[in-house]
Every structure is written in structure tokens, then in C-alpha cells.
């Protein structure tokens, strides 16, 4: 009998929300974490946790063979664009070689379970127009290069049904503060708690980004597995570009604190596309998905998450 669904990167941002989503329908979910990452939650008895290093080929193979998952959602990898500039080799190793080990493990275990590979919208050539799956590829940063290589590897797989998604930006509770809206929310929560001066430091506010709630994003992943076609990429996006300055205004407006906005050159990236917005007609028509959660709700929940984290950290 096949085992439970497997989520690699289960302690990560999207991975943790995907586990929540799957547990609504599945009695148990298997999840991988990695050494040195976030702690695995102790309050999830229906989640079977295993510590797996994607670069350890033997451990990956053994874990897959023992579990015999019914489906694999491969969410693990290096996910931060900024970090890829300082360690491009690390992004390539984890995102490409790690994916290679997962796909090889499925082959070696003689499994035919579906595998969803979570790629990125940053594989596309920069464009100010809504990007469809047919638009030219041409990443402009090391992270995008690593995700394109990962996707090219996945597209050559013939021993199992492999699905590829290209998520655009997503946000929500549990997101690390290295991402723009989460950075805003954490700083506001700390200002409100009195542990930070009332100054909110920002990078480029004139960029436009297509942002989807992470809970909508992971719902799309499960629908692509059910209704999508293997070896056919699917954009996962809202189809709307938000100006970062407007997102800042929204989330600052959710606080009663007096906050001064200060530009911080350290928060600027070496390459920052002015507009990133996707076209989602394929995932809508074929996987029957559309986003449901409004951006205002996403930002409110994100701010609530950081307020809770700050209260715990300060003991207040």
C-alpha cells in the first residue's frame, strides 16, 4: 500500500502551510526537515517527521524507499533570492542536485507516485507585461538560474509523473523576515512592543510584485497534482501587480503606532526587476484554481503572526 503524502521542506514557509492543507483531507502526512533548519512542531502528531539532507543521496534514497509515498511535494531548497548572490553555488547544489536525488530515489524504489517540483517565476526573462508559461526564459539572478536548471532536470523525467509549478511571490504567516512584506510586519510589531525605535527601514518601494497568499498558493499545488498535466509548467500567481509602497501603506495603516519610513541601501538587491506579474489562465482552466484570499487579509494575518512572535520573544 502506498504511504502518506510527502512534503520535503516541511518546516519551510510554503511547506508548513502545505502540510496544514493536506491534513484537512489526509489522516497523516510525512515531512522532511533538515539539520540546522527550523524546529519541527511538536504539536502535530499526524505528521511523520524525518531529518533528511537533500545532498545525502543515500539517505534520500533510503527514506523514499521506506516511506513509499503516495505523492511527493518537493518544496525543499534554497528559497531566498538575496542569499543566492552571496552563495550561488549553494543554490545550485541544493536546488538542482537535491532535486536530482529525489527523482532518482523515486526511480530506484520503482515508484510511480506523482512528484510536484516547486520551481519559480524567476526563470522567466524580465518583462513589464503579464508573463505566461509560453514567454521566454532568461533568469536574471543566481536563484533564478538554479530554479531553471532544476526545472530542466525535472522536465527530462520519464519514470514518474512529474508536475512543475512556477509560483510568483507569496506571503502570509510564518514567512521569514528576509521578504519584503514580512520585513515590514516584523518591524511594525517590534515598534509596537517598544523593542525597536519607531523607524521602519525599507528597500525599493517602487517595484511592482504579483503576490498571492501562501494558503492559496499551496492549494494550487494540490490541484495541479489532481488536474494538471505532467511536464507542463503552471504559473501560480494572482495576476495582479502591487506596488511595494502601496503594500507598505496598507500594513502601516493597520497599526496605531507613529512610524517613520527610512530608506536602507542595504535592503536593495543587485538586480531588482521593476515589475513582476504573472498570467494565470492555464492553472485556472486546467487545474480549476483561482486565489481566494484578499491581499488585505494576507497582510493582516502576517502582522498578527509577528505580533504573536514578538509577544513570545519579549515575554509580554
C-alpha positions as CSV (number, residue, x, y, z in Angstrom):
1,X,0.0,0.0,0.0
2,X,1.3,3.5,-0.8
3,X,2.3,5.6,2.2
4,X,1.2,9.1,3.0
5,X,1.9,12.3,1.0
6,X,5.5,13.5,1.5
7,X,6.3,17.2,1.8
8,X,10.0,18.0,1.5
9,X,11.0,21.2,3.2
10,X,8.1,20.7,5.7
11,X,9.4,23.3,8.2
12,X,9.7,25.9,5.5
13,X,7.2,28.7,4.7
14,X,5.2,27.1,1.9
15,X,5.9,23.6,3.1
16,X,4.4,24.1,6.5
17,X,1.2,25.6,5.0
18,X,1.0,22.7,2.5
19,X,1.1,20.3,5.4
20,X,-1.8,22.1,7.0
21,X,-3.7,21.9,3.7
22,X,-3.1,18.2,3.2
23,X,-4.1,17.4,6.8
24,X,-7.6,18.6,6.0
25,X,-8.0,15.5,3.8
26,X,-5.3,13.0,4.7
27,X,-5.1,11.2,8.0
28,X,-1.3,11.6,8.1
29,X,1.4,13.4,6.2
30,X,5.2,12.7,6.0
31,X,7.5,15.6,6.1
32,X,11.3,16.2,5.8
33,X,13.2,18.8,7.7
34,X,16.9,19.5,7.5
35,X,19.6,19.8,10.2
36,X,20.1,23.4,11.3
37,X,16.6,24.5,10.0
38,X,13.5,25.4,11.9
39,X,12.5,23.0,14.7
40,X,9.8,20.5,13.8
41,X,6.5,21.4,15.5
42,X,5.8,19.1,18.5
43,X,2.0,19.7,18.3
44,X,1.4,17.8,15.1
45,X,1.0,14.1,16.0
46,X,-0.3,13.3,12.5
47,X,2.9,14.5,10.8
48,X,5.7,11.9,10.5
49,X,9.0,13.9,10.6
50,X,12.3,12.8,9.2
51,X,15.5,14.7,9.1
52,X,16.9,14.4,5.6
53,X,19.8,16.2,3.9
54,X,18.9,16.5,0.2
55,X,22.6,16.4,-0.7
56,X,22.9,13.0,1.0
57,X,22.0,10.7,-1.8
58,X,21.8,7.5,0.2
59,X,19.6,9.0,2.9
60,X,17.2,10.4,0.4
61,X,17.0,7.1,-1.4
62,X,16.5,5.1,1.8
63,X,13.9,7.5,3.1
64,X,11.8,7.4,-0.1
65,X,12.1,3.6,-0.4
66,X,11.0,3.1,3.2
67,X,8.1,5.5,3.1
68,X,6.7,4.7,-0.4
69,X,4.8,8.0,-0.5
70,X,1.6,8.3,-2.5
71,X,2.7,11.7,-3.8
72,X,5.8,13.9,-3.3
73,X,5.6,17.7,-3.0
74,X,9.2,18.8,-3.4
75,X,9.2,22.2,-1.7
76,X,12.7,21.9,-0.1
77,X,15.5,24.1,-1.4
78,X,17.3,27.4,-1.2
79,X,14.5,29.9,-1.5
80,X,15.9,33.4,-0.9
81,X,16.9,35.4,-3.9
82,X,19.2,37.8,-2.0
83,X,21.2,34.9,-0.4
84,X,21.8,33.4,-3.8
85,X,24.0,36.4,-4.7
86,X,26.4,35.6,-1.9
87,X,26.3,31.8,-2.4
88,X,25.3,31.0,-5.9
89,X,27.0,27.6,-5.7
90,X,24.9,26.6,-2.7
91,X,21.7,27.5,-4.5
92,X,22.7,25.3,-7.5
93,X,23.7,22.4,-5.3
94,X,20.6,22.2,-3.2
95,X,18.0,23.2,-5.8
96,X,19.5,21.0,-8.6
97,X,21.4,18.2,-7.1
98,X,18.9,17.8,-4.3
99,X,16.1,17.5,-6.8
100,X,18.1,15.0,-8.8
101,X,18.5,12.9,-5.7
102,X,14.7,12.9,-5.0
103,X,13.8,11.9,-8.6
104,X,16.5,9.2,-8.6
105,X,15.1,7.9,-5.3
106,X,11.7,7.5,-6.9
107,X,13.2,5.6,-9.8
108,X,15.3,3.4,-7.6
109,X,12.4,2.5,-5.4
110,X,10.4,1.6,-8.5
111,X,7.6,4.0,-7.6
112,X,5.2,5.7,-9.9
113,X,3.9,8.3,-7.5
114,X,3.4,11.9,-8.8
115,X,6.1,14.3,-7.9
116,X,5.4,18.1,-7.8
117,X,8.6,20.2,-8.3
118,X,8.2,23.7,-7.0
119,X,10.0,26.0,-9.4
120,X,9.9,29.8,-9.6
121,X,8.6,32.6,-11.7
122,X,12.2,33.9,-11.7
123,X,13.0,31.5,-14.5
124,X,11.4,34.0,-16.9
125,X,13.1,36.7,-18.8
126,X,12.3,40.1,-17.1
127,X,9.2,41.7,-18.6
128,X,6.9,44.5,-17.5
129,X,3.9,42.7,-19.1
130,X,2.0,39.8,-17.5
131,X,4.1,36.6,-18.1
132,X,2.5,33.4,-19.4
133,X,4.1,30.0,-19.4
134,X,4.9,30.4,-23.1
135,X,7.0,33.6,-22.6
136,X,10.8,33.4,-22.9
137,X,13.0,32.0,-20.2
138,X,16.0,34.0,-19.0
139,X,16.7,34.4,-15.3
140,X,18.5,37.5,-14.1
141,X,19.8,36.3,-10.8
142,X,21.6,33.1,-9.4
143,X,18.4,31.9,-7.7
144,X,16.5,32.0,-11.0
145,X,19.4,30.2,-12.7
146,X,19.3,27.4,-10.1
147,X,15.5,27.1,-10.4
148,X,15.7,26.9,-14.2
149,X,18.3,24.2,-14.0
150,X,16.1,22.3,-11.5
151,X,13.1,22.6,-13.8
152,X,15.1,21.4,-16.9
153,X,16.1,18.4,-14.9
154,X,12.5,17.7,-13.8
155,X,11.2,18.0,-17.4
156,X,13.5,15.2,-18.5
157,X,12.0,12.7,-16.0
158,X,10.2,9.7,-17.6
159,X,10.0,7.2,-14.8
160,X,7.3,9.0,-12.8
161,X,4.6,11.7,-13.5
162,X,6.4,15.0,-12.7
163,X,4.4,18.2,-12.3
164,X,6.1,21.7,-12.3
165,X,4.7,24.9,-10.8
166,X,6.2,28.3,-11.1
167,X,5.0,30.3,-8.1
168,X,5.3,34.1,-8.1
169,X,5.7,35.9,-4.8
170,X,3.6,34.6,-2.0
171,X,3.2,36.0,1.5
172,X,1.5,35.2,4.8
173,X,2.0,33.9,8.4
174,X,5.4,32.2,9.1
175,X,7.3,33.9,6.3
176,X,10.8,34.8,7.2
177,X,11.6,38.5,7.6
178,X,14.0,38.5,4.7
179,X,11.0,39.0,2.4
180,X,9.5,42.4,1.9
181,X,6.1,42.3,3.4
182,X,7.2,40.1,6.3
183,X,10.1,42.5,7.0
184,X,7.5,45.4,7.2
185,X,5.3,43.3,9.6
186,X,8.1,42.3,11.9
187,X,9.5,45.8,12.2
188,X,6.0,47.2,13.0
189,X,5.3,44.5,15.6
190,X,8.6,45.3,17.3
191,X,7.9,49.1,17.2
192,X,4.5,48.5,18.8
193,X,6.2,46.3,21.5
194,X,8.8,49.1,22.2
195,X,11.8,46.9,21.4
196,X,12.6,48.9,18.2
197,X,12.9,52.6,17.6
198,X,9.9,53.9,15.6
199,X,11.7,53.7,12.3
200,X,10.8,51.3,9.6
201,X,13.7,50.6,7.2
202,X,12.8,49.8,3.6
203,X,14.4,49.0,0.3
204,X,13.0,49.7,-3.2
205,X,9.4,50.8,-2.8
206,X,8.7,51.4,-6.5
207,X,8.9,47.8,-7.6
208,X,5.6,46.0,-8.5
209,X,5.1,42.5,-7.4
210,X,2.5,39.8,-8.0
211,X,1.7,38.5,-4.5
212,X,-0.6,35.6,-3.6
213,X,-1.5,34.4,-0.1
214,X,0.6,31.3,0.7
215,X,-2.5,29.4,1.6
216,X,-3.9,29.9,-1.8
217,X,-0.5,29.0,-3.3
218,X,-0.3,25.6,-1.7
219,X,-3.9,24.9,-2.6
220,X,-2.9,25.4,-6.2
221,X,-0.1,22.8,-5.7
222,X,-2.6,20.1,-4.7
223,X,-4.9,21.0,-7.6
224,X,-2.2,20.8,-10.1
225,X,-1.4,17.3,-8.9
226,X,-5.0,16.3,-9.3
227,X,-6.0,18.0,-12.5
228,X,-2.8,19.2,-14.2
229,X,-0.7,17.6,-16.9
230,X,2.8,16.2,-16.2
231,X,5.8,18.0,-17.6
232,X,3.8,21.1,-18.3
233,X,4.6,24.2,-16.2
234,X,1.9,26.1,-14.4
235,X,2.2,29.7,-13.1
236,X,0.8,30.2,-9.7
237,X,0.0,33.9,-9.2
238,X,-2.7,36.4,-8.6
239,X,-2.4,38.1,-12.0
240,X,-2.2,41.5,-10.3
241,X,1.0,43.5,-9.5
242,X,1.0,45.5,-6.3
243,X,3.4,48.4,-5.8
244,X,5.5,47.8,-2.8
245,X,4.9,51.3,-1.5
246,X,1.1,50.6,-1.5
247,X,1.6,47.4,0.4
248,X,3.7,49.3,2.9
249,X,0.9,51.9,3.3
250,X,-1.7,49.1,3.8
251,X,0.3,47.4,6.6
252,X,1.4,50.6,8.3
253,X,-2.3,51.6,8.3
254,X,-3.1,48.5,10.4
255,X,-1.0,49.9,13.3
256,X,-1.7,52.8,15.6
257,X,2.0,53.4,16.2
258,X,3.7,56.5,14.9
259,X,6.3,55.2,12.4
260,X,8.9,57.0,10.3
261,X,9.9,55.3,7.0
262,X,13.6,55.4,6.2
263,X,15.3,54.1,3.1
264,X,18.0,51.5,3.7
265,X,20.6,50.9,0.9
266,X,21.5,47.5,2.4
267,X,18.0,46.3,1.5
268,X,18.5,46.9,-2.2
269,X,19.3,43.9,-4.4
270,X,22.0,43.8,-7.2
271,X,19.2,43.1,-9.7
272,X,15.7,44.1,-9.0
273,X,13.1,43.8,-11.8
274,X,10.8,46.8,-11.7
275,X,7.7,44.7,-12.5
276,X,7.0,41.0,-11.9
277,X,3.4,39.9,-12.7
278,X,2.0,36.6,-13.9
279,X,-0.7,35.4,-16.1
280,X,-2.7,32.5,-14.5
281,X,-5.2,31.4,-17.2
282,X,-3.5,28.0,-17.6
283,X,-3.8,27.0,-13.9
284,X,-7.3,28.3,-13.8
285,X,-8.5,26.4,-16.9
286,X,-6.7,23.1,-16.3
287,X,-6.3,22.9,-12.5
288,X,-9.5,24.8,-11.7
289,X,-7.7,27.2,-9.3
290,X,-8.0,30.8,-8.5
291,X,-6.9,32.8,-5.5
292,X,-9.5,33.4,-2.8
293,X,-7.7,35.4,-0.1
294,X,-7.5,39.2,-0.4
295,X,-4.2,40.9,0.0
296,X,-5.5,42.9,2.9
297,X,-6.3,39.7,4.8
298,X,-2.8,38.3,4.0
299,X,-1.1,41.4,5.4
300,X,-3.4,41.4,8.5
301,X,-2.6,37.8,9.2
302,X,1.1,38.4,8.6
303,X,1.2,41.3,11.0
304,X,-0.8,39.2,13.6
305,X,1.8,36.4,13.2
306,X,4.7,38.8,14.0
307,X,2.8,40.4,16.9
308,X,2.4,36.9,18.4
309,X,6.1,36.1,17.8
310,X,7.2,39.4,19.4
311,X,5.0,38.9,22.4
312,X,6.5,35.5,23.0
313,X,10.1,36.8,22.5
314,X,9.6,39.7,24.9
315,X,7.5,37.7,27.4
316,X,4.8,40.3,27.3
